[in-house]
Amino acid sequence: MQTIGLIGGTSWHSTIVYYRLINELAGKKIGTQANPPLIIYSLNIELMREQDKQKINRAYLHIARKLEVAGAKALVICANTPHMVYDFVQPKISIPILHIADAVGKKAREEDLSLLGLLGNRPTMTGGFIQNRLEQKFGIKTLIPDEEYLDSAHNFVSNELTQGKFTETARSFFLDQMQLLKEKGAQGIILGCTELPLLIEQDDFDLPLIPTTHLHAQMAVDFILEEIKV
C-alpha cells in the first residue's frame, strides 16, 4: 500500500471523518484485520479564519513539504476550502495532491450530471477553485446561492458546523437553498463542506447529493491501493 499524507485541522471534526472513512473504505478491500499507512498533520483552523491567502499558501506548502519528506506518496487536504492553495502548492512539490473537485467530477460524470448546485462557506462557493476545475476538466457547470444568502451560509458553516454544532435552523436553511438551486436547474447538489453530510442526508432531498468528503476519501483509498494513477 502507498502512504498518504493528510492535511487536517480545518476542522478537526472533518479530519476525524476523513480518517474514519479512509480506514473503513480500505477495510472493505483489504479486510478489517489491516489498515492503510497514513501520516496526519493537523493545523490550527485559526489560520483559515485569518483569511490571509499568502500566509495560508506558505503554511500549506511548508506542511506539504514536511509530509513529502516523511514519506507520503500523495497528499489529501481534508476539507474543501483549503483547496484554494492547490495552484500555489502543487507545482512546488513532487508528489500529487488528490484534488477534491476531481472526485466530484468523476462521480458527476458517472451519473450524467452537467449542472450542479454548490453549497459551502463563502470562499468555497465564490473562490472558483472547485467550480473552475469542474468546468475545465469535466465540462461541468455549477450554481451557487444568491448573494443575499451567502453570508448566512458562510456563518452556519464557520460558526456552527466546523465547531460541531448541528442545528435544525441550519438544516432548514440549507434545504431551502437546495430547493432554490433545483429551481434554477441544478441536477444535483455538491455538499461542499465536510460537515454538511453530517447535517443533511440523501433521504432529505430529491436530487442526487454529492458528498465531497466521502468521494475524496474513496479517491485516497484508490490511490493507496494503487487502483488509480495520478
C-alpha positions in Angstrom: 0.0 0.0 0.0 1.1 3.6 -0.7 1.3 6.0 2.1 -0.9 9.1 2.0 -0.3 12.4 3.9 -3.4 14.0 5.3 -3.5 17.8 6.0 -6.3 18.3 8.5 -7.4 20.6 11.3 -9.9 22.6 9.2 -11.9 21.5 11.1 -10.7 18.7 13.4 -14.2 17.3 13.1 -13.8 16.8 9.4 -10.3 15.3 9.9 -11.8 12.6 12.1 -14.4 11.9 9.4 -11.6 11.6 6.7 -9.5 9.3 8.9 -12.5 7.1 9.7 -13.8 6.9 6.1 -10.3 6.1 4.6 -9.9 3.2 7.1 -13.4 1.9 6.6 -13.3 2.1 2.8 -9.8 0.5 2.7 -11.1 -2.2 5.1 -13.7 -3.3 2.6 -10.8 -4.1 0.2 -8.0 -5.4 2.4 -10.1 -6.7 5.3 -10.6 -5.2 8.8 -7.5 -7.0 10.1 -5.3 -4.4 8.4 -5.3 -0.6 7.9 -3.6 1.8 5.5 -0.5 3.8 6.3 -1.4 7.5 6.9 0.6 10.5 8.1 -1.6 13.3 9.6 -0.6 16.9 10.1 -3.4 18.8 11.9 -3.0 22.5 11.7 -4.8 25.2 13.7 -8.1 26.3 12.0 -7.4 29.9 13.0 -5.0 30.1 10.0 -8.0 29.8 7.7 -10.1 32.3 9.8 -7.4 35.0 9.3 -8.2 34.9 5.6 -4.6 35.9 4.7 -4.2 34.0 1.5 -0.4 34.4 1.2 0.1 33.2 4.8 -2.2 30.2 4.1 -0.3 29.3 0.9 3.0 29.4 2.7 1.7 27.3 5.6 0.3 24.6 3.3 3.5 24.5 1.3 5.5 24.1 4.4 3.3 21.2 5.6 3.2 19.6 2.2 7.0 19.5 2.0 7.2 18.0 5.5 4.8 15.2 4.6 6.7 14.6 1.4 9.9 14.2 3.3 8.2 12.0 5.8 7.4 9.5 3.1 3.9 10.4 1.8 3.4 9.5 -1.9 0.4 11.8 -2.3 -1.5 14.4 -0.2 -5.1 14.8 0.7 -6.3 18.1 2.0 -9.1 17.1 4.5 -11.6 19.9 3.7 -13.0 21.8 0.7 -11.9 25.4 1.3 -8.1 24.8 1.7 -8.0 23.6 -1.9 -7.6 27.3 -2.6 -3.9 26.6 -2.1 -3.7 23.9 -4.8 -2.4 26.0 -7.7 0.3 27.5 -5.4 1.5 24.3 -3.7 1.2 21.6 -6.3 3.9 22.9 -8.7 6.4 23.2 -5.8 6.3 19.6 -4.6 7.0 16.3 -6.4 4.0 14.3 -5.2 0.4 14.7 -6.3 -2.3 16.5 -4.3 -5.5 14.5 -4.8 -7.9 17.3 -5.7 -11.4 17.1 -4.2 -13.0 18.5 -7.4 -11.7 15.6 -9.4 -13.5 13.2 -7.1 -16.7 15.2 -7.6 -16.2 15.4 -11.4 -15.8 11.7 -11.7 -19.0 11.0 -9.8 -21.0 13.6 -11.7 -19.9 12.1 -15.0 -20.9 8.6 -13.8 -24.4 10.0 -13.1 -24.5 12.1 -16.3 -24.9 15.4 -14.3 -23.7 18.5 -16.1 -25.1 21.3 -13.9 -24.6 21.1 -10.1 -25.5 23.3 -7.2 -22.6 24.1 -4.8 -23.1 24.7 -1.1 -20.3 25.5 1.4 -18.8 28.6 3.0 -18.3 31.8 1.1 -14.7 31.1 -0.1 -15.7 27.6 -1.4 -18.8 28.9 -3.2 -17.2 32.1 -4.7 -13.5 31.3 -4.9 -13.6 29.4 -8.2 -11.1 26.7 -7.2 -13.7 24.0 -7.3 -16.0 25.4 -10.0 -13.2 26.2 -12.4 -11.6 22.8 -12.2 -15.0 21.1 -12.7 -15.7 23.1 -15.8 -12.2 23.0 -17.3 -11.5 19.3 -16.6 -15.0 17.8 -16.7 -17.2 20.3 -18.5 -19.5 20.6 -15.5 -21.0 23.9 -14.6 -22.0 25.0 -11.1 -24.6 27.2 -9.5 -24.4 28.9 -6.1 -27.0 30.6 -3.8 -27.9 34.2 -4.5 -25.7 36.8 -2.9 -28.2 37.6 -0.2 -27.8 34.1 1.2 -24.0 33.7 1.0 -23.2 35.3 4.4 -25.8 33.1 6.1 -24.4 30.0 4.5 -20.9 31.1 5.5 -21.9 31.8 9.1 -23.6 28.4 9.5 -20.5 26.6 8.2 -17.9 28.6 10.1 -19.7 29.3 13.3 -21.7 26.2 13.7 -20.8 23.2 11.6 -17.0 23.4 11.8 -17.4 23.7 15.6 -19.5 20.6 15.8 -22.9 22.3 16.1 -25.7 20.8 14.0 -29.0 22.7 14.4 -32.4 22.4 12.9 -32.1 26.0 11.9 -29.0 25.3 9.8 -30.6 22.2 8.3 -33.7 24.1 7.2 -31.6 26.9 5.7 -29.5 24.5 3.6 -32.6 22.5 2.5 -34.2 25.8 1.4 -31.1 26.7 -0.6 -31.0 23.3 -2.3 -34.7 23.8 -3.4 -33.8 27.2 -4.8 -30.8 25.7 -6.7 -33.1 22.9 -8.0 -35.5 25.6 -9.3 -32.6 27.2 -11.2 -31.9 23.9 -13.0 -29.4 22.1 -10.8 -29.4 18.4 -11.5 -27.5 17.6 -8.2 -26.1 19.3 -5.2 -22.5 19.3 -4.1 -22.2 19.2 -0.3 -19.0 21.3 -0.4 -18.4 21.5 3.3 -17.0 18.4 5.0 -19.6 18.7 7.8 -22.7 19.1 5.5 -23.2 15.4 5.1 -23.4 15.2 8.9 -26.4 17.7 8.7 -28.2 16.5 5.5 -28.6 13.0 4.1 -29.7 11.8 0.7 -33.1 10.9 2.0 -33.7 14.5 2.9 -33.8 15.7 -0.7 -35.0 14.5 -4.2 -31.9 15.4 -6.2 -28.6 13.4 -6.1 -26.4 14.7 -3.3 -22.6 14.7 -3.9 -20.8 14.4 -0.6 -17.3 15.7 -1.4 -15.8 14.1 1.8 -16.9 10.5 1.0 -15.8 10.7 -2.6 -12.5 12.3 -1.7 -11.8 9.6 0.9 -12.6 6.9 -1.8 -10.1 8.6 -4.1 -7.5 8.4 -1.4 -8.2 4.7 -0.9 -8.0 4.0 -4.6 -4.5 5.7 -4.6 -3.4 3.9 -1.5 -4.3 0.5 -3.1 -2.8 1.6 -6.4 -6.1 1.4 -8.2 -5.7 4.8 -9.8 -2.7 6.7 -11.1 -2.4 10.4 -10.7 
